[in-house]
Every structure is written in C-alpha cells, then in structure tokens.
C-alpha cells in the first residue's frame, strides 16, 4: 500500500440480508477506524445487495453470477456461463480498484472475487458465519490470510493457524437501541401487559413458518398471545388475509426497525440463519428455531443444534412445524423459568463487537 493513498478494501458477498448486513457492519467499522478508507462492494446482479449497499452509502459492482441448482442439474449450463463471465469481470474489478485487502462474507459473488484477488496476490479475509463451513469458503481457505468464525471447532474445515473467533457482525442499531419493552410494544400498537411473539422468516420470508403461524392463530388468541409477524413480500397478501379479524395479530411484509421488534418480543420464532442467531444471542432472546431445509449442507440445522446442545434455544424441524409450532410457543410462554434460562444461555454465547474485531484484523493484514 502506498503511503500517499488511503487503504482500499474490496468487500464481496450477498444474496440475502444474512450476508449483506454483516458486510455493511464490517465496512462501517473500517470507516470508523479510518474515515479515509476506500471501500468497494461486489455483489450479484439482481440481488438485494444492489439496492441495500448504495442505500448505505457505498459503491457496488454487480456480477452476473448465480447459484448452482442442486435439484435440476441440467439448468447449470447457464450457471457455468455466468460463472465464467463473473470471473472475468471480477478480475477486471480487482485490477482496476487495486485493493490492499479483499473481504469475503459468503454469497454468490464472493467466490469469483476472492478467487481472483488471491490469484493477483491480494491478501484475503473470509468471514464464515455458520457452524458448518460453506463450499466457497472451504475452497478459498487454503490461500486466505485470516478466517473469522462465530463458532468453536472450525479447525475441522479450515487451517487452524488462520482462524480467528470473532462472532458474526450485526447491525449496530440492534445493540444501540435503548427503548424499553413497553415502548417497543407501544410502537407497534400492542398491549405491553400481554405476552408477545415475534415471528420472522428473514428478509425474504419463510413459507413453512408462515403456514405454521397461520394455523396457530386461533390457539395464540385463546392463550392471550399477541403476534408481530414479519411475513416477507411474497407471502404478504396471504398472511395479511389470515390476520384479518384478529386484532392481536399484526402481519407486516418487512420490519425496518428490527431492534424495536426484538425488544417487544418475549419469544422469537425464526429460521436458523447465522445472522439471526447472532442477533438472538446478543439480545439474550428466548427463541424457537425452525431451520430451513433448503440450504447447502443443512447448515441451518447445525447452527440451531449449536444452541440447542447448550439449552440456549428450542428447535423444531421444518416438516414438524405446522403441527408443533403453536403448541411449543404456548407452552414456552407459560414457563417463565424456561424463558429466563433460554435467554440467559443464549446471551452467554454472544460475541460482542464482532465488526470492530474483524476490522482490526483487516488492517493487520495490510500492515
């Protein structure tokens, strides 16, 4: 790095909020440490990072990359063509931007970008969010200078000497929010005197969770449980219809202020994505996790088991959720001792200040 120009960092990854928000947290931490740092994001065209990253004030380049279709293999010819184009474009981005270090957070775009950065001798840092390492990070690990993880025991996937246990970065607004549970309930129009269930299927929504909640609405109402329900856009119409005539249920396609939603909640129902789990741990929230079965290496189930093995969450498998979710939530809401224990054990697993830890490692790689 020349002494006459600021540090340049290439950040790559995305596809879902679970990849984008940690990436933005790392970028913000780098900027806090040195406001002159130049940061360029690389994402996948037509994915949500192309909207979220510029909204956060950072430039982004899109690659035509797409994920492999594991069920319909004949569709992968087009995927391979896109991959070849993405590798060529990634190489040009690395050559033009001349980064001092490249950071990969997972997602479609991080593979081509980090691969090309390594070929051009740019130091690379990988951020592995899950308890079971993804294919891309395993492929890139041999040449990575640092691999930041959130779970112990990751040396079964990566060289031990480059692993740094930092935790997963979360949005700063989640931890800086100071509103009370009463204020949070009032913000969404709920009665703070009654128990509240917060349901989230992530930024895109989760069909099985939505179906399970829909079927359990009469049981929740009977038990006096209020429901704040983030449905995801594609399920919004159906879920809004299901909530009609039930004043204690509020169905919303997307909740911008997740910090307030979490603070209103007595119990959280969610998928077991790494970002969501980190949020639950940092806020010490009792949670019922329904791992998505549609993810590589069944990693969400492994994420959930990392908590359930420490009595820090309840897990219900996707196939069992429609029959079990309502009953499990109601039983949990009645068991104050269990609620306190789950929240306490989840909080004990939290890694605070993850984005700052990763930012310091990024700077150390350049030095």
Secondary structure by P-SEA (a helix, b strand, c coil): ccccccbbbbbbccccaaaaaaaaaaaaaaaaacccbbbbbbbbccccccccccccbbbbbbbcbbbbcccccccaaaaaaaaaaaaaaaaaaaaaacccbbbbccccaaaaaaaaaaaaccbbbbbbccccccaaaaaacccccbbbbcccccccccccccccccccccccccccccccaaaaaaaacccccbbbbbbbccccccaaaaaaaaaaaaaaaaabbbbbccccccaaaaaaaaacccccbbbbcccccaaaaaaaccbbbbcccaaaaaaaaaaccccccccccccccaaaaaaaaaacccccccccccccccccaaaaaaaaaacaaaaaaaaaaaaaacccaaaaaaaaaaaaaac
